[in-house]
Amino acid sequence: QVQVAESGGGLVQAGGSLRLSCAASGRHSRINVMAWYRQAPGKQRELVATVTSGAGTNYADSVEGRFTISRDNAKNTVYLQMNSLKPEDTAVYYCKASVVGVGAGVYWGQGTQVTVSS
Protein backbone atom coordinates (compact mmCIF):
# COMPACT_ATOMS: atom_id res chain seq x y z
CA GLN A 1 0.00 0.00 0.00
CA VAL A 2 1.12 3.53 -0.74
CA GLN A 3 1.01 6.15 1.96
CA VAL A 4 0.74 9.85 1.18
CA ALA A 5 1.37 12.49 3.82
CA GLU A 6 1.15 16.28 3.58
CA SER A 7 2.91 18.77 5.79
CA GLY A 8 3.64 22.48 5.96
CA GLY A 9 0.23 23.96 6.55
CA GLY A 10 -0.39 26.64 9.11
CA LEU A 11 -1.64 30.13 9.82
CA VAL A 12 -0.30 33.03 7.80
CA GLN A 13 -1.29 36.64 7.18
CA ALA A 14 -2.52 37.79 3.79
CA GLY A 15 0.40 38.39 1.48
CA GLY A 16 2.53 35.79 3.19
CA SER A 17 3.90 32.49 1.94
CA LEU A 18 3.77 28.82 2.81
CA ARG A 19 5.45 25.77 1.33
CA LEU A 20 3.54 22.51 1.44
CA SER A 21 5.20 19.12 1.06
CA CYS A 22 3.73 15.76 0.16
CA ALA A 23 5.74 12.57 0.51
CA ALA A 24 4.73 9.18 -0.86
CA SER A 25 6.05 6.02 0.73
CA GLY A 26 5.63 2.29 0.40
CA ARG A 27 6.23 -0.15 -2.43
CA HIS A 28 5.16 1.36 -5.69
CA SER A 29 6.11 2.00 -9.28
CA ARG A 30 6.63 5.43 -10.77
CA ILE A 31 4.11 8.03 -9.72
CA ASN A 32 2.82 9.40 -12.99
CA VAL A 33 0.90 12.41 -11.77
CA MET A 34 0.83 14.23 -8.48
CA ALA A 35 -1.69 16.90 -7.70
CA TRP A 36 -2.80 19.32 -5.04
CA TYR A 37 -6.46 19.85 -4.27
CA ARG A 38 -8.13 22.05 -1.71
CA GLN A 39 -11.48 22.21 -0.02
CA ALA A 40 -12.79 25.31 1.69
CA PRO A 41 -15.69 25.25 4.16
CA GLY A 42 -18.99 24.85 2.35
CA LYS A 43 -17.33 24.29 -1.01
CA GLN A 44 -16.52 21.35 -3.24
CA ARG A 45 -12.99 20.06 -3.45
CA GLU A 46 -11.17 21.73 -6.31
CA LEU A 47 -8.03 21.00 -8.25
CA VAL A 48 -5.24 23.47 -7.52
CA ALA A 49 -2.24 22.21 -9.49
CA THR A 50 -0.81 19.10 -11.13
CA VAL A 51 2.66 17.96 -12.08
CA THR A 52 3.43 15.01 -14.35
CA SER A 53 6.37 12.64 -14.19
CA GLY A 54 7.96 14.77 -16.88
CA ALA A 55 7.51 17.87 -14.70
CA GLY A 56 4.78 19.38 -16.83
CA THR A 57 2.51 21.57 -14.73
CA ASN A 58 -1.01 22.97 -14.76
CA TYR A 59 -2.67 25.44 -12.43
CA ALA A 60 -6.13 26.59 -11.56
CA ASP A 61 -6.84 30.12 -12.73
CA SER A 62 -7.29 31.24 -9.14
CA VAL A 63 -3.69 30.42 -8.22
CA GLU A 64 -1.86 30.97 -11.50
CA GLY A 65 1.15 33.19 -10.97
CA ARG A 66 1.07 32.81 -7.19
CA PHE A 67 1.54 29.08 -6.60
CA THR A 68 4.25 26.80 -7.94
CA ILE A 69 4.10 23.01 -7.96
CA SER A 70 7.27 20.95 -8.26
CA ARG A 71 8.45 17.43 -7.58
CA ASP A 72 11.55 15.58 -6.49
CA ASN A 73 11.28 12.08 -7.93
CA ALA A 74 14.26 10.80 -5.96
CA LYS A 75 12.44 11.68 -2.75
CA ASN A 76 8.95 10.80 -4.03
CA THR A 77 7.91 14.23 -2.89
CA VAL A 78 5.84 17.01 -4.39
CA TYR A 79 5.82 20.61 -3.21
CA LEU A 80 3.44 23.50 -3.44
CA GLN A 81 5.02 26.91 -2.96
CA MET A 82 2.26 29.39 -2.17
CA ASN A 83 3.04 33.09 -2.39
CA SER A 84 0.89 36.20 -2.07
CA LEU A 85 -1.66 34.26 -0.09
CA LYS A 86 -5.20 35.57 0.15
CA PRO A 87 -7.95 34.84 2.67
CA GLU A 88 -9.82 32.96 -0.05
CA ASP A 89 -6.93 30.48 -0.18
CA THR A 90 -7.99 29.23 3.24
CA ALA A 91 -8.78 25.53 2.91
CA VAL A 92 -7.66 22.04 3.69
CA TYR A 93 -5.07 21.12 1.08
CA TYR A 94 -4.86 17.51 -0.10
CA CYS A 95 -2.18 15.70 -2.06
CA LYS A 96 -3.10 13.04 -4.62
CA ALA A 97 -0.73 10.54 -6.21
CA SER A 98 -1.58 8.40 -9.24
CA VAL A 99 0.40 5.18 -9.59
CA VAL A 100 0.48 2.48 -12.30
CA GLY A 101 2.12 -0.93 -12.04
CA VAL A 102 3.17 -2.03 -8.58
CA GLY A 103 0.93 -0.34 -6.08
CA ALA A 104 -1.39 0.93 -8.80
CA GLY A 105 -4.12 3.20 -7.64
CA VAL A 106 -5.04 6.70 -6.62
CA TYR A 107 -3.85 7.74 -3.19
CA TRP A 108 -4.86 10.71 -1.07
CA GLY A 109 -3.18 12.29 1.88
CA GLN A 110 -5.00 13.24 5.05
CA GLY A 111 -4.90 16.94 4.29
CA THR A 112 -3.17 19.91 5.87
CA GLN A 113 -4.93 23.07 7.00
CA VAL A 114 -3.96 26.40 5.48
CA THR A 115 -5.50 29.48 7.08
CA VAL A 116 -4.88 32.96 5.71
CA SER A 117 -5.93 35.83 7.93
CA SER A 118 -6.85 39.30 6.71
C-alpha positions in Angstrom: 0.0 0.0 0.0 1.1 3.5 -0.7 1.0 6.2 2.0 0.7 9.8 1.2 1.4 12.5 3.8 1.1 16.3 3.6 2.9 18.8 5.8 3.6 22.5 6.0 0.2 24.0 6.5 -0.4 26.6 9.1 -1.6 30.1 9.8 -0.3 33.0 7.8 -1.3 36.6 7.2 -2.5 37.8 3.8 0.4 38.4 1.5 2.5 35.8 3.2 3.9 32.5 1.9 3.8 28.8 2.8 5.4 25.8 1.3 3.5 22.5 1.4 5.2 19.1 1.1 3.7 15.8 0.2 5.7 12.6 0.5 4.7 9.2 -0.9 6.1 6.0 0.7 5.6 2.3 0.4 6.2 -0.2 -2.4 5.2 1.4 -5.7 6.1 2.0 -9.3 6.6 5.4 -10.8 4.1 8.0 -9.7 2.8 9.4 -13.0 0.9 12.4 -11.8 0.8 14.2 -8.5 -1.7 16.9 -7.7 -2.8 19.3 -5.0 -6.5 19.9 -4.3 -8.1 22.1 -1.7 -11.5 22.2 0.0 -12.8 25.3 1.7 -15.7 25.3 4.2 -19.0 24.8 2.3 -17.3 24.3 -1.0 -16.5 21.4 -3.2 -13.0 20.1 -3.4 -11.2 21.7 -6.3 -8.0 21.0 -8.2 -5.2 23.5 -7.5 -2.2 22.2 -9.5 -0.8 19.1 -11.1 2.7 18.0 -12.1 3.4 15.0 -14.4 6.4 12.6 -14.2 8.0 14.8 -16.9 7.5 17.9 -14.7 4.8 19.4 -16.8 2.5 21.6 -14.7 -1.0 23.0 -14.8 -2.7 25.4 -12.4 -6.1 26.6 -11.6 -6.8 30.1 -12.7 -7.3 31.2 -9.1 -3.7 30.4 -8.2 -1.9 31.0 -11.5 1.1 33.2 -11.0 1.1 32.8 -7.2 1.5 29.1 -6.6 4.2 26.8 -7.9 4.1 23.0 -8.0 7.3 21.0 -8.3 8.5 17.4 -7.6 11.5 15.6 -6.5 11.3 12.1 -7.9 14.3 10.8 -6.0 12.4 11.7 -2.7 8.9 10.8 -4.0 7.9 14.2 -2.9 5.8 17.0 -4.4 5.8 20.6 -3.2 3.4 23.5 -3.4 5.0 26.9 -3.0 2.3 29.4 -2.2 3.0 33.1 -2.4 0.9 36.2 -2.1 -1.7 34.3 -0.1 -5.2 35.6 0.1 -7.9 34.8 2.7 -9.8 33.0 -0.1 -6.9 30.5 -0.2 -8.0 29.2 3.2 -8.8 25.5 2.9 -7.7 22.0 3.7 -5.1 21.1 1.1 -4.9 17.5 -0.1 -2.2 15.7 -2.1 -3.1 13.0 -4.6 -0.7 10.5 -6.2 -1.6 8.4 -9.2 0.4 5.2 -9.6 0.5 2.5 -12.3 2.1 -0.9 -12.0 3.2 -2.0 -8.6 0.9 -0.3 -6.1 -1.4 0.9 -8.8 -4.1 3.2 -7.6 -5.0 6.7 -6.6 -3.9 7.7 -3.2 -4.9 10.7 -1.1 -3.2 12.3 1.9 -5.0 13.2 5.1 -4.9 16.9 4.3 -3.2 19.9 5.9 -4.9 23.1 7.0 -4.0 26.4 5.5 -5.5 29.5 7.1 -4.9 33.0 5.7 -5.9 35.8 7.9 -6.8 39.3 6.7 
